[in-house]
């Protein structure tokens, strides 16, 4: 197993949640996070389109429930991103530490 650099895992997780986990060779977790991100974006798409159409039409008054749905999915997206960054960094540090310990023992 190769050493995993935490800064690379962080950058990959910032680019797209789940990529840092894939870099750390945690394939199931990475695929789960990618799928979860996809579902969040899919669920947020229609309410966001409704808001954008209302703005284009000059409709200032929009149903508050639509705004709340968009905000909730955006918060879920941000939480997922932060979690993926922290998880990828922590796991990369653990892998790096184990690899360095193994090379020191030899």
Beta strands, then each sheet from edge to edge (+ up, - down):
end
